[in-house]
Amino acid sequence: MANITQHIEDRLSENKAGVKTYASHQFAEAAGERIASKGKAWANSQIEMEYIVVFLPHVKRWTVVFHFSAYLSRTGAGGYIGWISDEGFFSI
C-alpha cells in the first residue's frame, strides 16, 4: 500500500473509532511495545514484531501500524490474524 497514512485517515473519516490514536509519539510507542510483547507471547516466540509509529496530520495524532503478515511468516505461527485489529490497530 503506497500511502498508509492516507488509508488510515480515510478510515478515521468514516469511523472515528477505526484505529486507536495517541496525543504523542511517546504514548503511541508505548502502545506499540505493549502489543509487540503480546505478539511474542501469543506466538510463543522471541522474534520481535515490527511496527511503525505514524503521525496522522489531519487529526494531529499518532497511531501504530504493525507488520503482522511478515511476523506470522517469520514465526510460522498460525491462528486468528485479526487480533491486531481487535486491539484497535492497523496491520499490513
N, C-alpha and C positions, 0 to 999 in steps of 0.2 A: 504494500500500500504506500503510495508516494507521499502522501501528506497526512500522517496520523493525527496531527494536531487538528487539522480541519475536520477530519472524520469525527473526532471526539466532540468538538464544538458543535457539529451538526447534530450529534446525538443529544447533547445537552439542550439544544434549542427545541427539540421535540419532547424531551423528558428531563426536567431539572434534576431528578434523582438517577439519571442514567449511569453516572460514574461518581465515585467519591472524589471530592476536590478538597484542597487544603489551602489555608491562607499563606503558608510559607513553604519554601523548598525544604526546610528542616523537618517540618511535620510530614510532608509527603515522603521524604527519605526514610523517616522512622516507620511509616506505614509500609513502605516497600520492604524494608528489612524484616518487619514482623511477618508479612505474607511469605517472603522468600524462606524464612526459617520454618514456617508452617509447611511449605512445599517440600523442604528437605525431610521433615518428619513424615509427611504424607507418602513420599516416595521411598522412605527408608534408605536415604542416600546422603552422602556427604558432598554431592555435586551442588554447586551454587546455582540458584535460579537467577537468570539475567533479567534486569529490568532497567527502565529509564524513567527519570522524573522529568515531566514535561510541563512547560508553562503554557497556559491557555489564555491568550491575550484578550479575547472578547469578554471573558468572565473575570480576568485578572486573578486567577487562582492556579494552583498546581495540582497535578494528578500523577499517577504511576501507571506505566504500561509494562506488562510482563511478556517476555518472550517464552510463552508457555509451550508452544509446539516444539521448539528446539529443546527445551528442558525434558519433555516427555521422550523425545528421540534419544537424547544423551543418556538418560537414566534407564530407559527400557520399561518405565513404569506404565501401567495401564490404569483404567478407572475412569471416573467421571471428569471429562475435560472441561465442563462448565463451572467448576468450583471457583475459579478466579472471578468469573462474572458474578457468581453468588456472593462473593466477598465484596462486590461493588467496584471492581477494577476491570480495565480493558486489557485484552491479551491479543497477541499476534502469534 
